[in-house]
Amino acid sequence: MIDADTAVRMAELESRLAEQDRMIADLNEMVIAQWRKIDNLERKFGELRDEMDTAALTRAGATDTPPPHY
């Protein structure tokens, strides 16, 4: 038979385990949300970098030729 002290200790351990399971699930959700945000930001950064590269090439080509009135 289990005495009262052991039953109380087991109930406390079960409670702590349930709390830790909930905390791990919450942290997992946060990690997933942050991962999605990072992926989105990396994609946008790549698009902006491509736009800047295109703009730099266009600008560099435009400065090589003199204006038509020269």
C-alpha positions in Angstrom: 0.0 0.0 0.0 1.0 3.6 -0.6 1.2 5.8 2.4 -0.2 9.4 2.3 3.2 11.0 2.0 4.1 9.0 -1.1 0.7 9.7 -2.6 1.2 13.4 -2.1 4.7 13.3 -3.6 3.5 11.3 -6.6 0.6 13.8 -7.2 3.1 16.7 -7.0 5.4 14.9 -9.5 2.5 14.2 -11.9 1.5 17.9 -11.6 5.0 19.0 -12.4 5.3 16.6 -15.3 2.0 17.9 -16.8 3.2 21.5 -16.4 6.5 20.7 -18.1 4.7 18.9 -21.0 2.5 22.0 -21.4 5.6 24.3 -21.3 7.4 22.2 -23.9 4.4 22.3 -26.2 4.2 26.1 -25.8 7.9 26.5 -26.6 7.5 24.3 -29.6 4.7 26.5 -30.9 6.9 29.6 -30.4 9.9 27.9 -32.2 7.6 27.0 -35.2 6.2 30.6 -35.4 9.7 32.1 -35.2 11.0 29.6 -37.9 8.2 30.7 -40.2 9.0 34.3 -39.6 12.7 33.8 -40.3 11.9 31.9 -43.5 9.6 34.7 -44.6 12.2 37.4 -43.8 14.9 35.5 -45.6 12.7 35.2 -48.7 11.9 39.0 -48.6 15.6 39.8 -48.1 16.5 37.7 -51.2 13.9 39.5 -53.2 15.2 42.9 -52.1 18.8 41.9 -52.8 17.8 40.9 -56.3 16.0 44.2 -56.8 19.0 46.1 -55.6 21.3 44.1 -57.9 19.1 44.8 -60.8 18.9 48.5 -60.0 22.7 48.7 -59.6 23.2 47.1 -63.0 20.6 49.4 -64.7 22.2 52.4 -63.0 25.7 51.4 -64.0 24.7 50.9 -67.6 23.0 54.3 -67.7 26.0 56.2 -66.5 28.3 54.7 -69.2 26.6 56.5 -72.1 26.7 60.3 -72.4 23.4 62.1 -72.8 22.2 62.6 -76.4 22.9 66.4 -76.4 26.7 65.9 -76.2 
